[in-house]
Amino acid sequence: MNEDNQGNPSKEVITTIGEIIKVAGDNPDAKAAGNELGKTAHTLTKTIKEFGDSILI
């Protein structure tokens, strides 16, 4: 992991996902999985924006 990202979980996750994408290359299964992951991230972001602090985790 990049030393610049230490202590910042969001940046660490983004860096990790970037590395996974590099390894996956042009594999169609990896692209499909990435597409689904993007949809999931979008749904979670919309939910958090809509419900904000009312979500109890």
N, C-alpha and C positions, 0 to 999 in steps of 0.2 A: 504494500500500500504506500501511496505517496506520503512523505513526511509532512507536506503542507496541509494534508487533510486530517492529521491526527487530532482527535478531540472533537471533530465535527462529524457526527454520524451521517448527516445528509450528504455531505461531500464524499464520505467514505462509500456510501451506498452507490452514488452516481459513478464514482471511479470504478467500483467493482462491476457494475453493470456494463460500463464501457469496455472493461477487460473481457468480460464474457462475450460481448458482441464481437470483439476482435477475434477471439478464438472460434466462435461459431461460423464466421465467414459467410459464405453464400449458401449454407445449408438451408433448404426450404423448410425443414422442420423447425430449425432454430428461428427462422424469420416468422413462421406462424406462431410460435410460442412467444416471441417478442411482441407480436401484434396483440395477442391476448393479454400479455402483461401490461401493455399500454392502455388497453381498454379498462383493465382493472384499476390502474392508477388514476385514470380519468374519473371513473365512478367514485372511487374513494375521495378524490379531491372535491368533486361536486357535493358529496354527502357531508364532508367536513365543513365546506363553505355554507351549506344550507342549514345545518344543525348546530354548528359551532360548539359553544361551551355546554350545550345540553346533552352532548354525547358523553355517557359515563363509560370509561374504559377501565 
